[in-house]
Each structure stands twice: as C-alpha cells, then as structure tokens.
Amino acid sequence: MLALNWLKTNWKIATIITVAGVIFGLITFVNHVHFRTYALDLGAYTNAAYKYAHFVLADNDVFMAEHSPMLSGHFDLYLVLFSPLTYLFGSYTLLIVQWAALLIGGIGVYRLFQQWYPNAKISLTAQIYFYSFYGVFSALSFDYHSVVVASSLVPWFFLYLVKDKFRTAIFVFVLCLFAQENVALWMIFIASGLAFIHRKDRKKAQILLLLTLVAIAYFLLVMKVIIPFFNPTGAYTGFHFSVLGDSISSFIVHFVEHPLRSIKLLFVNHTLDPANDGLKKETWMLLLISGGWLLLRKPIYIWMLIPIFFQKLYHDSAIMWSVNYQYSIEFAPIFAIGIFDVIATIKHDKWRKTASILAALFALTGAIRLMDRTIIMYDKTQLRIYKEAHYNREFPVDEAHNIVNSLPNDAAVSAQSSFVPHFSCREKIYQFPIIKDADYIVLAPRDSYYPIDSAQFATLTDSLAHSPLWKTIKKNEHFILFKRK
C-alpha cells in the first residue's frame, strides 16, 4: 500500500528511473550475454572480486604472464567491498553494481536539486541530464570500472553537505576515496571547490578543507607507499604523462614553467601518430554540446574537473583522449550539478524550465553522437541497442554458453578475451595466449584475437592441435576446445 501511494505521488521519477534502468540494462547486460565483455577489464576485476570473496589476494594473472598483485596497479577497494556479491550474481556481479550505482547517482542529482533549489522545479530534468550524458553511455558499453561507482556517489556527497549531514557526507567522501588513487586526487579538487562554494558557512568550509587535506594525505600514501609495496618493482608505475614529465613533481614544474604550451597540449595531438588527430577536439565538442560552456558562469566547477582534464588529455595513450569507454564518466556528475546550478539562478520560471529542458536535450544529443559516429574505431554494436546487431554475435551464443557451462568449476581455463568474464568466478582463468597450467583452452576463430593478431592466432592453434599435451574435444567453424591430456 505504501509503495502504491509513493508511486502515485512520485510517478514521474519512477518512470524516469524505470526507463533509464531498462536502457542501461539493454546495454550492459545484453553485452555480457552476447560475449561483448572482455578480459580487460570485466574478467580481471570479477576474478579479483571472486578471489577476495575467498580470502585470497587478487592478482593480475588473468592478463599478465608474470605474477603480480592487482593492487600493484590501482588501489581499488571496491572490489573487496563488492566481493561477497559474487556468491549471488557470479560473473554479472560488477555489472549489476555499476548499473545500480548509475541509477542511484541520478536519484542523488534529483534529491540534491530538490533540497538545494526547492522552488526551481528543475530536479527531474537534472536527473534526466545525468542519465543522458554521453559519458554514462560510453562507460556502460564497456565492462565495469570502479570510477563509475565513485562518480555516482559524488551527487550524494553534495546532497549531504547541503543538508548539513556531515557524518554521512564524510562517509560518502571516504567511500569515493576507496575507488582508486585517481579518484582520491579528484576528491581533493571537489572538496576544495565545495569549500569555496560554502565559504560563508564557516563550519562547513572548515570540514571541507579538512577533507581536502585527508584526500591529499590518502592520495600520497597510496601513490608513495601502498602501491609501491605491492608492485614487484617497488615503485608506482602508472604515471603515463611523459609529454609533461616522468613524475608528478616534474609534471607540476613543467606546467608552471611552460603554462602556454601546457594549455595548448590540452587541445592538440601530442603524439607522432596522425591517426590521433581530432580526438581531443571531439571530446571538447561533446563537452560543449552537453552544455559545458555554461560552467563559465560558475568556474568553480571547472576547478573540480582540472584533474580529470589533465589525466585524460595529457595521457600517453590517445584512447584516453577519446569520448569512448569509461574515460568521460567523471564529467557526468559535475556537469549535471554545475550546469543546473547555473540554470537554477535564472529568475523567470518559464526561461528556467526551457533552459533545463534544452540542457537535457543537448546531453541526449551528445549521447546520440556517441552512438552514431566517433573518430576512434569502436565497436558500436556494444552501444546501439536500437540495432539488430546488438542482439547477435559472429558465433552462436547458445553454443558458447553451453561450452562455458560444460567445463568443471574447479578447472583452470585459458580463453579468448570475450570468454574470460564468463569463466572469471574460478581460481584460475587466463586470457589466451597465456596458458600456464590451464586444463582447457577455449577459442572462437571468428572473434577478436586480441592481444595477438590473426597470424599468431593461427600459428598457436595449429601448434596446439598437433601438440602431444592437448586433445581437441570440439572443433567447428565457430569454436575450438582443447583439453590437457
């Protein structure tokens, strides 16, 4: 009865959540069912969560020939936190967590604007904006990443600060820190930016400045002590911004000494490969289409995004510059909050409502552009839920699932990338061509051969077929299954 009464009075938000939930589910869960999730990253992360759930320190054996703890790369504690769910949801665990987190993030945006600007009547369109932002769709189309969950918590941090619920705000803040070290860096700028916004509230500003210091300390602890402790090299090896230096300190020095060049590099291709031309321009274009220019009215939100711009656009890998994958998700909460904070200041009700609707429509336009055409080569069947190809595969999916289900749960398996997530809830799973002590090798000749090429794949499969160590127990045009003799 209470649920029915709630639906009667909140049918609009219920409808928005339902529609978003269905669309998001058609992206992420359909991709997994149809073997469009991969060893990197869902397979590796799910296997890590499975190992944590069994009180084993997770490693990188899924995709690395040499053994090293997973915490030697990113210090991600969410995988520990969510690990018990693998007993219930298996290989779908992290996808369900990410799907739910994004829906909850949108609810956080809605509640924030209800609390912050109760008379502005823009909370629903702000929620729609968040759900429609292109970075949400690109993240959903590619596996699971803890930064997506952390980004979905950010609106709740804002909300509890506005409501003066400081203990809960601090709890959410700490949860964000635990996502990984680059989120801790981001939270430094968010907390300090919020301290400026709430500078007239002395108690709140002091708490936020203290949280800024906590985030700085945590970031340095993880970067300088914890990750090097787990890394076999004894150092942090994740700094990939050589265009400005080989360390954080040299990065800062270069930026201070050469500010104009550093700013220019945010917009131009700094690699020698002309194939990367236009990637940064496309990102800037989608950010502007999504209403980013409105943040010029309240630049403090741009301050909150400085580490995101830097880690994205100065990176050595051009894929990071693109609008694809999970590399734009951090913009979603700050854009939704910042843009609608600007819109809320419009005094005329009609113009404010019109502006909020236009903002949501432009966000959707950016998402459509993502689905329709991007510069970087990208398998758009992962995203185009309106196309038949999204619900098909180059091989019979039912037969693929039968192969997965036919192998013993305690068997060590080596498999092509798209099969790895489906085998991830076991002790030993490797991305082919890593074989190690595998009992079975599962191959799909019509699927992507990553991380090797077609010639290497053909050579390896022929070698396995003639090896005295392996028996071919299934072979057709779609699948090859080897078993160790």
N, C-alpha and C positions, 0 to 999 in steps of 0.2 A: 504493500500500500504506500509506504514511504517513497519507494522507488518510482511508482506511478505519479505521485504528487510532484516529485522532483522533475520528472520528465515533462510534466505539463507546464511547469514554470521555467524550465531550462531546455526546452526542445531545440532551440537554435544551437546552443553549444553542443548538445548531444548529437545533433545532426552533423555539425562540423567535425566532431571527433570521429564519428562513425565513418563519414566519407573519407576523411584523411586516413583512418585506420585501414579501410578496405584498399585504398590506392597504395598506401605504403606496403601493405601485405602482399598485394599483387606484384610488387617489385621484388621485395626481399625474399619472401617465402617461395614464390614461383621460380625465382632464380636458383634457389637451393634445390628444389625438387628436380629441376631440369639441369643440374650439374653446371651451373654458372657461378658457383662459388669456388674458391681456389685455396691451394696450399698456403699461399701468401695472399690474404692474411687469415682467413677464417680457419683453415685447417690447423695452422700453427697455434693460433690463440685458443681454439677449442681443445686441442690436445693439451695445452698448458693448463687450462681450467680443469680438465679431466685429471691431470696429474696432481694438481693442488688438492682436488677433492679426495684424492687417495694419499694425501700427505707425502707427496713426492715433489721435490724441487723441479719445476719445469725447465726444459732445455730447448735448444734450437735444432735438435736432431732431425726434425721434420724436413728442414730445408738446408741444413749445413752438414757437410761431411765430417767436420771436426766438432767435437762436443764442446758446448759452452752453455752456461745457464741463460735462460731467456732474460733474466733481469740484468744481464750484461749489455743489453741493447736499450730497451726502455724500462724504466722502473714503474711498471704498471701493476697496481694493487687491486684494480677492479677484477682482474681475472681470478684473484684469490677470493674476493668478496662474492663473486657470482658462481664460483666453482660448485657449491652444493647443488645448484640447479641442473647440473649435467646428469644427475641421477634421475631427474624427471623428464628433461627435454632432449637429452642426448645432443646430437650434432646441431639441433635447432636452438640450443640454449642462448647463445650470444646474439643470434638474430632476433629472438623474441625480446631479449633485454633491450637491444637497440631500438626495435620497433616501439616498444612500450615507452622507452625514455623519450623519444621524439614526441609522442602523443602527450606525455606528461609535461614536456617542455612547452608545448603550445598552450596547455592549460595554465602553466605558470605565467606566460605572457598575458593571457586573458585576465587572470586574477590580479596581476600587477597593475594593469591599467584600470581595472575596476576600483582598486584601492587608491591608486595614485591620482587618477582623474575621474572620479565617480560620475561627474556630470558631463563628461566629454562624449560619452557613448561611442567610443572607438575600440573597446576591448575585443569585440568579436572580430572586427576587421584586422586588428593587430595579430590575433591568433591565426586568422586565415593567412596573413602575410607570412608569419613564421612557417606555417605548413607548406606554403607555396614557394618559398625561397629556393633558388636553384641548387644551393649547396646542400640542402636537405635531400633532394632527389639524387644528386650525384653521389652522396655518401651512402644512401640506401641501396644504390645499384651496385655497390662494390663491397661485399663482405661486411665484417664487423670491425669497429675501431672504438676504443675507449674514449677517445676525444669527442666522439659524437654524444656519448652519455654525459660527459662533463659539460659539453656545450648546452645540453638540455637542462642541466641543473642551474646554469647561470641566471635565468629569469627568476628562479626561486630564491636565489641569494639576494637579488634586487628586491623581491617582494618582502622577504622577512626583515630587511633593513627598513623599508618604508613603513612596515607595521611595528617597528621597534622591538621585534622579537630577536634580540641579539644572540641568545644562545642557539636558537635554531639556525640563524644566519651563519654563525661561526661553524656549526656542524656541517652545513651545506658547503661552506668555503673549504673546510678540511677535506670533504669528500671530493671536491674538484681537484685539490692538490694531489690526491692519490691516483688520479687518472694516469699521469705520466709527467716527466720533468718539464716538457714544453708547456703543459697546462699550468704548472706552477709559475713559470715565467709570465704567462698571460695573466694570471690572477694578481701578480704584482701591479700590473697596469690597470686592471679592473678596480682593485681595491683603492689604489691611489686616485684614480679618476673619480670614484664614488666619494672619496674623502673631499675632493674639490666640490662636487655637486652638493654635498651635505655640510659644507664648511661653516654654515651658520648654526648648525646643531653641534655644539662643542663635543658632547659625549659621543655622538655617532661618528664624528670626524676622527676623534681620538681612537676609537675602536678600529676604524678603517685603516688608520695609519699604523696601528699595532699589527693588524692583519697583513699589511704591506710588508712590514719587517719580518713577520713569520714566513710569508711566502718567499722572500729573499733568502732567508736562512735555510728553508727547506730546499729551495732550488739549488743553492750552493752545496748543501750537504749531499744531495743526490748526485749532482754532477761531479763533485770533487772527491767524495768518499764512497758512497754506496755503489754506484755503477762501476767505478774502477775496482772495487772489492770483488765484484762478481765477474768482471771481464778478465779473461786469461792474460791480456796484455798489461793489466794493471792501470789502464787509463780509460778515459771516456773517448770513444771512437766515433761518436755520432755527429761530430761537427763537420758539416759539409757546405761551408760558405767560403770557399777559397778565394772568391772574387774580392773579398774584403779582409781576408786574413785566415790564419790557421788555428785561431783560438778566440774566445770571447773577448779577451783583453785587446788583442790585435784588431779585432773587428771594430771595437769601440774607438780605438786610436785612429784607425783608418777613416772612420766616419767623421770624427772630429776634425782631422787634418784635411780631408778631401770631401767636404759636405756636398758640393755641387755634383761631383762625379758620383758620389754615393746615391744621391737622389735620382740622378739620371738613370742609374742602373736598375731602378725600380720599374722602368718603363721600356728598356731595350733588351735585346737578346745579348747576353754576355758570354755565350758560348761561341765556338767556331763553326757550329752546325747551322746552316741557313734554314734547315727544316724546322728550327725552333722559332723562326721569325713569326711574330704576330701572336704568340701565346700569351704574353703579358698584356698586349693590347686587348685581347679578347676578354681576359679577366677584368681589366679595368672597364671595358664596355659593359659587361654584365653587371658589375657592381654599380655603375652609373644608371643603367636601365632599371635596376632594382631600387633606385631611389637614394643611392649613396651620396649624391650631391647635396641632399638635404642636411646631411651631417655637418656641412659647413656652417649651418646656423648654430650648431652646438658642438664645436670641435673637440670637446672633452671625450666624445665617443670615438673620435678618430684616434685620440691618445690611447684609448683602451685597445685599439686594434694595431698599434705600432708593432708589437712582436709578431703578430700574425702576418702583416705585410712583409716584414723583414724575413721571417723564416720561410715564407712562401716564395718571394720574388728574388731573393739573393741566393737561393739554393743552387747547388751544382747541378742537380737533376732538373731538366726542363719540364718533366712531368709535374713537378711540384707547382710550376707557374700556372698550370692549366686550370680550366674550370671543372675538370673531371675528378673522379674518385672522391676521397674524403677531405681533400685539401682546401675546401672552402666552407666547411661546416661552422667554423668559429665565427664567421661573419653573420650567420643566421640570427643568433640571439641579440647581438649588439646592434645590428641593422634594425631588427624588429623593435627593439626598445628605443633606440636613438631616433629613428625616423618618426615613430609615433609619439615620442616625447616632443618633437618639433611640431607635429601636426596638432597635438593637444593644445598648443599655445594659440592656435587660430581661434579668434573670438567668435566669429559668426558661425552658428551651428550648421547652416547649410554648406558653407565652404569647407568647414572642418570634416563633415561627413563625406563630401565629394572628394576631398583630398585623401581621406583614409581609404576609400574605395579604389581610387586611382592607384594608390600605393600598392594595394593588394593585387590589382590587375597587372601592374608593371612587374611585380615579383613573379607572377604567373607567366608573364611574357618571357622573363629570363629563363624560367624552367622549360618552357616550350622551345626556346632557342637551344637549350642544352640537349633536349631530346631530338631536335631536328638536324642541327648542324654545328659541329665544333671543329676547330682546326686540327687538334690532335686526333690521331687514329684511335678509335674507341668502339668497342662492340656495343652498338646502341640497342641491340636486341635485349640487353640487360635492363633497359630503361623504358622502352616503348611498349607499354602494357596494352596499347591500342592496336598493336600489330600481331598478326597470327604467329610470326616467327618467335615472339616472346614465349609462346607456349609449346614450342617444338625444339628439337635438337637435331644435330647431324647424325645421331645414332638413336636407336630405340631406347627410350628412357626406362620403360618397364624392365627390359632385359638388363639394363645397367643396375637397377635396384636389386634385381634377382641375384646378380653376381655379388653385390655388396652384402646382401643378407645371407648368401650361401657360405661365406667364409667364417671360420670359428672366431669368436670374440677375443680369444687369447692369442690369435695368430699375429705374427709380425708381418706387415704388408708394405710393399713399395708400389706406388700407383702414380699415374699421371695427375697433374695438378688439380683438375676438376673433380677427381675422385677422392682426393685426400681428406676434405672436410667430412665426407660420409664415413670414413674409416677413423676419424680423429678420436673417438672415445674408446681408445685402447692404449696399451702401454707403448707399443712401437708401431709407428706409421712414418713412412719416408716418402718424400717426393722423388719420383723417378727422374733422373737415373741413379739416385742414391739407393743402394740395395742393402748394404751391410748384412745383417743377419735375417733378412726377410724370409718368411716361409712361402709367401705368394707375391707375384708381380701382376698387377692389373693394368692393362694398356688399352687405349682406344685410338687406333690408327687414324681416324678421321677428326680427332680432337686436336687442340693446340699441343705442340711438342715442348713448350716452354718448360725448363730453361735451356733446352737444346734445340737444334734445327732438325729439319726433316732427314737430312743425310745421316746425321749422328743417330737419330732415332732408328732408321732403317738398319744401320750397322749394328747397333746394340741388340735390336730384336732378332736379327739373324744370328748373332753370336749366342744369344740365349736359347734360340731354337735348336742350335747344334751343340749346346753345352751338355756334358755328362752330368752336370749338377742339377739341371732343371728338366722338368717334364711339362710338355704342352698339354693342358687338360681342356682348353677351349680355344678355338681359333675360327673366326669368320671375318667378314669384311668390316665389322664394327668393333670387335673385341678380341683381345688375346689374353689368356690367363695362364700363367706359369705357376707350377708348384715345385718347391725344392724336393729333390729325391731323397 
